[in-house]
Amino acid sequence: MKKILLLSDTHGYIDNQILKFVKQADEVWHAGDIGNLKVTDAIKKLKPLRAVFGNIDDNDARSEFTLDAKFTIEDVAVWITHIGGYPYKYKPRVLAELNKNPPKLFITGHSHILKVQYDKKLNLLHLNPGAAGKHGFHKIRTMLRFELQNAEIKNLEIIELAKRS
């Protein structure tokens, strides 16, 4: 079993509230718009990290992280990308690949809108953790956490951090 903390759109912001949840996870996944590598460096000091770069990320982030992260963990195929759309409104860049070989778990960021949606057609779960940072239009900073075990996604929780100030 793996306990996963999923966050996105930190835009260079990390605090003790986020790090408290990092410490409780087995792995942390960041779905892009890191904003500053101090965010990912702080996470990596505590837990293993898988991350992708987002549209606001600079060359440093783009040289350390990839546009897409595809992997299998606990028999769950995962695809993380920053801008990918969501069920029935996927971005053209990902749609053809999703139709050919859909993962069990498709994760995006970018919108700052927390979303958990099942795609019945492709038989996949789409997650967007919203935005954990303070930059953007969102009112509440959010993340997701869940467990992966024996090809199952279990105990999904929404974490509301605080109002964006």
Rosetta blueprint (number, residue, H / E / L):
1 M L
2 K E
3 K E
4 I E
5 L E
6 L E
7 L E
8 S L
9 D L
10 T L
11 H L
12 G L
13 Y L
14 I L
15 D L
16 N H
17 Q H
18 I H
19 L H
20 K H
21 F H
22 V H
23 K H
24 Q H
25 A L
26 D L
27 E E
28 V E
29 W E
30 H E
31 A L
32 G L
33 D L
34 I L
35 G L
36 N L
37 L H
38 K H
39 V H
40 T H
41 D H
42 A H
43 I H
44 K H
45 K L
46 L L
47 K L
48 P L
49 L E
50 R E
51 A E
52 V E
53 F L
54 G L
55 N L
56 I L
57 D L
58 D L
59 N H
60 D H
61 A H
62 R H
63 S H
64 E H
65 F L
66 T E
67 L L
68 D E
69 A E
70 K E
71 F E
72 T E
73 I E
74 E L
75 D L
76 V E
77 A E
78 V E
79 W E
80 I E
81 T E
82 H L
83 I L
84 G L
85 G E
86 Y E
87 P L
88 Y L
89 K E
90 Y E
91 K L
92 P H
93 R H
94 V H
95 L H
96 A H
97 E H
98 L H
99 N H
100 K H
101 N L
102 P L
103 P L
104 K L
105 L E
106 F E
107 I E
108 T L
109 G L
110 H L
111 S L
112 H L
113 I L
114 L E
115 K E
116 V E
117 Q E
118 Y E
119 D E
120 K L
121 K L
122 L L
123 N L
124 L E
125 L E
126 H E
127 L E
128 N E
129 P E
130 G L
131 A L
132 A L
133 G L
134 K L
135 H L
136 G L
137 F L
138 H L
139 K L
140 I E
141 R E
142 T E
143 M E
144 L E
145 R E
146 F E
147 E E
148 L E
149 Q E
150 N L
151 A L
152 E E
153 I E
154 K E
155 N E
156 L E
157 E E
158 I E
159 I E
160 E E
161 L E
162 A E
163 K E
164 R L
165 S L
